[in-house]
């Protein structure tokens, strides 16, 4: 019996797509699996798991493979606030309706100036 994945189905699909995209990028670059695995400092069997989108593979390994392929810059933009439409929508709803300038208060006298 196969263990049940704790990941939601959309997350599993996204990992499978990432794995397939990595595989396609490797093949477009004409890089053999053994060479990519060596450059990423992982085993060939781990690279096979990466290309299948295996959820048990650490994110750092995906990052190493993407680096070797020259695609690591995309990893840094995954949760970019500029692309977070839901977060921006929530933030806009929480903006104040009125903005007031604070009046500057005169500093309290400490009683130190005995003129």
Phi and psi restraints in degrees (value plus and minus 20) as a CYANA .aco file:
   2 UNK   PHI    -102.7   -62.7
   2 UNK   PSI     116.9   156.9
   3 UNK   PHI     -86.8   -46.8
   3 UNK   PSI     129.2   169.2
   4 UNK   PHI    -100.9   -60.9
   4 UNK   PSI     112.0   152.0
   5 UNK   PHI     -94.5   -54.5
   5 UNK   PSI     117.3   157.3
   6 UNK   PHI     -98.5   -58.5
   6 UNK   PSI     -30.2     9.8
   7 UNK   PHI    -100.3   -60.3
   7 UNK   PSI     121.8   161.8
   8 UNK   PHI     -84.6   -44.6
   8 UNK   PSI     134.0   174.0
   9 UNK   PHI     -74.7   -34.7
   9 UNK   PSI     -64.5   -24.5
  10 UNK   PHI     -81.3   -41.3
  10 UNK   PSI     -54.2   -14.2
  11 UNK   PHI     -89.2   -49.2
  11 UNK   PSI     -60.0   -20.0
  12 UNK   PHI     -83.9   -43.9
  12 UNK   PSI     -60.9   -20.9
  13 UNK   PHI     -82.7   -42.7
  13 UNK   PSI     -62.0   -22.0
  14 UNK   PHI     -83.2   -43.2
  14 UNK   PSI     -60.0   -20.0
  15 UNK   PHI     -86.1   -46.1
  15 UNK   PSI     -60.8   -20.8
  16 UNK   PHI     -82.4   -42.4
  16 UNK   PSI     -60.4   -20.4
  17 UNK   PHI     -84.8   -44.8
  17 UNK   PSI     -63.6   -23.6
  18 UNK   PHI     -78.7   -38.7
  18 UNK   PSI     -66.1   -26.1
  19 UNK   PHI     -79.4   -39.4
  19 UNK   PSI     -64.6   -24.6
  20 UNK   PHI     -85.5   -45.5
  20 UNK   PSI     -59.4   -19.4
  21 UNK   PHI     -84.2   -44.2
  21 UNK   PSI     -59.1   -19.1
  22 UNK   PHI     -83.9   -43.9
  22 UNK   PSI     -64.6   -24.6
  23 UNK   PHI     -80.8   -40.8
  23 UNK   PSI     -65.6   -25.6
  24 UNK   PHI     -82.4   -42.4
  24 UNK   PSI     -61.4   -21.4
  25 UNK   PHI     -83.6   -43.6
  25 UNK   PSI     -61.0   -21.0
  26 UNK   PHI     -82.8   -42.8
  26 UNK   PSI     -64.5   -24.5
  27 UNK   PHI     -88.5   -48.5
  27 UNK   PSI     -59.3   -19.3
  28 UNK   PHI     -81.1   -41.1
  28 UNK   PSI     -54.5   -14.5
  29 UNK   PHI    -103.3   -63.3
  29 UNK   PSI     -24.1    15.9
  30 UNK   PHI      38.3    78.3
  30 UNK   PSI      21.7    61.7
  31 UNK   PHI    -120.6   -80.6
  31 UNK   PSI     101.7   141.7
  32 UNK   PHI     -85.3   -45.3
  32 UNK   PSI     131.7   171.7
  33 UNK   PHI     -75.7   -35.7
  33 UNK   PSI     -63.3   -23.3
  34 UNK   PHI     -81.1   -41.1
  34 UNK   PSI     -60.5   -20.5
  35 UNK   PHI     -89.8   -49.8
  35 UNK   PSI     -63.5   -23.5
  36 UNK   PHI     -82.6   -42.6
  36 UNK   PSI     -63.3   -23.3
  37 UNK   PHI     -80.8   -40.8
  37 UNK   PSI     -62.4   -22.4
  38 UNK   PHI     -83.7   -43.7
  38 UNK   PSI     -66.1   -26.1
  39 UNK   PHI     -85.6   -45.6
  39 UNK   PSI     -53.1   -13.1
  40 UNK   PHI    -105.9   -65.9
  40 UNK   PSI     -24.5    15.5
  41 UNK   PHI      40.6    80.6
  41 UNK   PSI      25.4    65.4
  42 UNK   PHI    -152.0  -112.0
  42 UNK   PSI     147.7   187.7
  43 UNK   PHI    -100.1   -60.1
  43 UNK   PSI     141.9   181.9
  44 UNK   PHI     -85.0   -45.0
  44 UNK   PSI     -55.7   -15.7
  45 UNK   PHI     -86.9   -46.9
  45 UNK   PSI     -54.0   -14.0
  46 UNK   PHI     -87.8   -47.8
  46 UNK   PSI     -59.5   -19.5
  47 UNK   PHI     -82.1   -42.1
  47 UNK   PSI     -57.8   -17.8
  48 UNK   PHI     -80.4   -40.4
  48 UNK   PSI     -62.1   -22.1
  49 UNK   PHI     -84.0   -44.0
  49 UNK   PSI     -61.0   -21.0
  50 UNK   PHI     -79.6   -39.6
  50 UNK   PSI     -66.8   -26.8
  51 UNK   PHI     -89.1   -49.1
  51 UNK   PSI     -35.7     4.3
  52 UNK   PHI    -114.2   -74.2
  52 UNK   PSI     -26.2    13.8
  53 UNK   PHI      55.9    95.9
  53 UNK   PSI      12.9    52.9
  54 UNK   PHI     -84.4   -44.4
  54 UNK   PSI     107.2   147.2
  55 UNK   PHI     -94.7   -54.7
  55 UNK   PSI     -32.8     7.2
  56 UNK   PHI    -102.8   -62.8
  56 UNK   PSI     -29.4    10.6
  57 UNK   PHI    -100.1   -60.1
  57 UNK   PSI     114.1   154.1
  58 UNK   PHI     -85.4   -45.4
  58 UNK   PSI     128.0   168.0
  59 UNK   PHI     -79.2   -39.2
  59 UNK   PSI     -54.2   -14.2
  60 UNK   PHI     -81.9   -41.9
  60 UNK   PSI     -52.2   -12.2
  61 UNK   PHI     -91.7   -51.7
  61 UNK   PSI     -62.1   -22.1
  62 UNK   PHI     -77.9   -37.9
  62 UNK   PSI     -63.0   -23.0
  63 UNK   PHI     -82.0   -42.0
  63 UNK   PSI     -61.4   -21.4
  64 UNK   PHI     -83.1   -43.1
  64 UNK   PSI     -62.5   -22.5
  65 UNK   PHI     -86.0   -46.0
  65 UNK   PSI     -64.1   -24.1
  66 UNK   PHI     -82.0   -42.0
  66 UNK   PSI     -57.1   -17.1
  67 UNK   PHI     -82.0   -42.0
  67 UNK   PSI     -67.9   -27.9
  68 UNK   PHI     -80.1   -40.1
  68 UNK   PSI     -55.4   -15.4
  69 UNK   PHI    -101.7   -61.7
  69 UNK   PSI     -25.7    14.3
  70 UNK   PHI      58.0    98.0
  70 UNK   PSI       4.3    44.3
  71 UNK   PHI    -137.4   -97.4
  71 UNK   PSI      -7.3    32.7
  72 UNK   PHI     -88.6   -48.6
  72 UNK   PSI     -43.1    -3.1
  73 UNK   PHI     -81.4   -41.4
  73 UNK   PSI     -50.1   -10.1
  74 UNK   PHI     -86.3   -46.3
  74 UNK   PSI     -48.4    -8.4
  75 UNK   PHI     -85.1   -45.1
  75 UNK   PSI     -57.1   -17.1
  76 UNK   PHI     -90.8   -50.8
  76 UNK   PSI     -34.3     5.7
  77 UNK   PHI    -120.7   -80.7
  77 UNK   PSI     -16.6    23.4
  78 UNK   PHI     -78.6   -38.6
  78 UNK   PSI     -63.4   -23.4
  79 UNK   PHI    -133.7   -93.7
  79 UNK   PSI       9.6    49.6
  80 UNK   PHI     -79.1   -39.1
  80 UNK   PSI     106.9   146.9
  81 UNK   PHI     -77.9   -37.9
  81 UNK   PSI     -48.7    -8.7
  82 UNK   PHI     -87.3   -47.3
  82 UNK   PSI     -42.0    -2.0
  83 UNK   PHI    -122.2   -82.2
  83 UNK   PSI     -17.1    22.9
  84 UNK   PHI    -111.2   -71.2
  84 UNK   PSI      64.1   104.1
  85 UNK   PHI     -85.4   -45.4
  85 UNK   PSI     -55.2   -15.2
  86 UNK   PHI     -86.6   -46.6
  86 UNK   PSI     -66.6   -26.6
  87 UNK   PHI     -82.1   -42.1
  87 UNK   PSI     -60.0   -20.0
  88 UNK   PHI     -86.1   -46.1
  88 UNK   PSI     -58.0   -18.0
  89 UNK   PHI     -84.7   -44.7
  89 UNK   PSI     -63.5   -23.5
  90 UNK   PHI     -83.4   -43.4
  90 UNK   PSI     -63.1   -23.1
  91 UNK   PHI     -82.2   -42.2
  91 UNK   PSI     -60.9   -20.9
  92 UNK   PHI     -84.4   -44.4
  92 UNK   PSI     -57.5   -17.5
  93 UNK   PHI     -87.3   -47.3
  93 UNK   PSI     -46.5    -6.5
  94 UNK   PHI    -111.1   -71.1
  94 UNK   PSI     -17.1    22.9
  95 UNK   PHI     -87.8   -47.8
  95 UNK   PSI     124.5   164.5
  96 UNK   PHI     -88.0   -48.0
  96 UNK   PSI     129.7   169.7
  97 UNK   PHI    -102.3   -62.3
  97 UNK   PSI     -48.6    -8.6
  98 UNK   PHI    -149.0  -109.0
  98 UNK   PSI     124.5   164.5
  99 UNK   PHI    -143.0  -103.0
  99 UNK   PSI     105.0   145.0
 100 UNK   PHI    -138.1   -98.1
 100 UNK   PSI     123.6   163.6
 101 UNK   PHI     -99.1   -59.1
 101 UNK   PSI     118.6   158.6
 102 UNK   PHI     -99.9   -59.9
 102 UNK   PSI     119.1   159.1
 103 UNK   PHI    -101.2   -61.2
 103 UNK   PSI     117.8   157.8
 104 UNK   PHI    -100.0   -60.0
 104 UNK   PSI     111.3   151.3
 105 UNK   PHI    -111.4   -71.4
 105 UNK   PSI     124.6   164.6
 106 UNK   PHI     -89.7   -49.7
 106 UNK   PSI     114.0   154.0
 107 UNK   PHI     -79.6   -39.6
 107 UNK   PSI     121.1   161.1
 108 UNK   PHI     -87.8   -47.8
 108 UNK   PSI     122.8   162.8
 109 UNK   PHI     -99.5   -59.5
 109 UNK   PSI     116.9   156.9
 110 UNK   PHI    -116.0   -76.0
 110 UNK   PSI     -32.9     7.1
 111 UNK   PHI      65.8   105.8
 111 UNK   PSI     -11.9    28.1
 112 UNK   PHI    -100.6   -60.6
 112 UNK   PSI     -40.4    -0.4
 113 UNK   PHI    -112.8   -72.8
 113 UNK   PSI      77.5   117.5
 114 UNK   PHI    -119.0   -79.0
 114 UNK   PSI      63.8   103.8
